[in-house]
């Protein structure tokens, strides 16, 4: 990294969610409970899919990967935000700030591509059911997941490679709870119009194009489902409703923030919380509460765990006797 370009700025000051000291403790407890719920809920889905053979299908393979990436997306900034509620000033090093930008775009870009992959899976399952097993093979599913991560990394590097060499020579206050790219580049001591256009053509375009592609895909699928009437199609309709809800909740804030990077609005901070904290918690709730197979698998997993604990207790008591 070119030390000359940094011009002495070694850290940034985060404004956080609110300047009110009275709310800091409330926010600390609230978001700490939220974060633990995100981690436990999503890891439970991953563990359930791995341990239950009935869920070893392409749809649940992709769902478990979505849960894993949701844990990552909520972890890149939320733990620091929680700690910062008890800290003043809320500072982050230059390197830490760049790392947050990098991981945000890796995980967010990867999740966008993974949601597209899940839409493709539903399209094949509903529109080409006779060919589903051959098209959605384990190799294809693995390629879709790996491809999602690679696109996320490439997208993030393309954003960061120009940002790290910007000259930061004075202003270092970021009006958010983490280093968000549109806010950080505005602090540079140079004309950032070209970089903002690049961000618009990269982040804004990938978010908007993915969202439009998903809307078209789900529209085609819903039309197909509507033409058929059966118990299987009713189940498919419920699954699609969950998918569309997740897609809308995730993409809407991203598009609002990154499709118009030239202006910063107070609502941007709220939207950032939404797709980094709230959506990763809503995903497991939406998918599990509307999915009898997942609920049944979780109940089986719980029963096995209770049985294993009981057996260990019995063996322990026998050894004591």
Protein Blocks (a to p, Z undefined) as FASTA:
>chain_A
ZZklnnopabdcdebjbfcfklmmmmmmmmmmmmmmmmmmmmmmmmmmmmmmklmcfklm
mmmmmmmmmmmmmmmmmmmmmmmmmgccddddfklmmmmmmmmmmmmmmmmmmmmmmmmm
mmmmmmmmmlmmmmmgmklmmmmmmmmmmmmmmmmmmmmmmmmmpccfkbacdcbfbdcf
klmmmmpccdfklmmmmmmmmmmmmmmmmmmmmmmmmmmmmmmmmmpccfklmmmmmmmm
mmmmmmmmmmmmmmmmmmmmmbccfklmmmmmmmmmmmmmmmmmmmmmmmmklmmmmmmm
mmmmmmmmmmmmmmmmmmmZZ
